[in-house]
Amino acid sequence: MEDAIQILGAVLILTAFVAAQRGAMSPQAPRYLWLNLAGSGVLAVIAAAHADWGFLLLEGVWAIVSGWGLIGLARGRVATKVP
């Protein structure tokens, strides 16, 4: 069961990534950020449970940055694109 949850987390992140690469979703879009937050959150919890510190660092920061982006959007911040 844990493997299925882990795969789901990865699929959520990869769905957002592929959509952004194809131009179907903006990396500043709430849906993109939610997919990344959910997927990385799932993977971070699994990494913590297995004391996989490098993976926890990666996924934990990924979740924090995604959450930070969502908070910014909720506060009315308009995302800026880097040239």
C-alpha positions in Angstrom: 0.0 0.0 0.0 2.8 2.4 0.8 4.3 1.9 -2.7 1.0 2.9 -4.2 0.9 6.1 -2.1 4.5 6.8 -3.0 3.7 6.4 -6.7 0.7 8.7 -6.4 2.9 11.4 -4.8 5.3 11.1 -7.7 2.5 11.1 -10.3 1.1 14.4 -8.8 4.5 16.1 -9.1 5.1 14.7 -12.6 1.7 15.7 -13.8 2.3 19.3 -12.9 5.8 19.2 -14.4 4.7 17.7 -17.7 1.8 20.2 -18.0 4.1 23.1 -17.3 6.6 21.9 -19.9 3.9 21.5 -22.5 2.5 25.0 -21.8 -0.8 23.6 -20.5 -0.2 24.9 -16.9 1.7 27.9 -15.5 4.1 27.2 -12.7 2.5 30.1 -10.9 -1.0 28.6 -11.2 -2.7 27.4 -8.0 -3.4 24.0 -9.5 0.3 23.6 -10.3 1.3 24.6 -6.7 -1.4 22.3 -5.2 -0.2 19.3 -7.2 3.4 20.0 -6.1 2.4 20.5 -2.5 0.3 17.4 -2.3 2.9 15.2 -4.1 5.9 16.5 -2.3 4.1 16.3 1.1 3.3 12.7 0.6 6.8 11.9 -0.4 8.3 13.9 2.5 6.2 12.0 5.0 7.3 8.7 3.5 11.0 9.8 3.5 10.7 10.9 7.2 9.2 7.5 8.1 12.2 5.8 6.5 14.8 8.2 7.8 15.8 9.0 4.2 17.3 12.4 5.0 18.4 13.5 1.5 15.0 12.7 0.1 13.3 14.3 3.0 15.3 17.5 2.4 14.4 17.6 -1.3 10.7 16.9 -0.8 10.3 18.9 2.4 11.8 22.0 0.7 9.7 21.3 -2.4 6.5 21.3 -0.2 7.5 24.4 1.7 8.2 26.4 -1.5 4.9 25.2 -3.0 3.0 26.2 0.1 4.8 29.5 0.2 3.7 30.1 -3.4 0.1 29.3 -2.5 0.2 31.6 0.5 1.5 34.4 -1.7 -1.3 33.9 -4.2 -3.9 33.9 -1.3 -2.5 37.2 -0.2 -2.9 38.6 -3.7 0.7 38.5 -4.7 1.2 38.4 -8.4 4.0 36.0 -9.4 6.7 37.5 -11.5 8.5 35.6 -14.2 12.3 35.5 -14.4 13.5 36.7 -17.8 
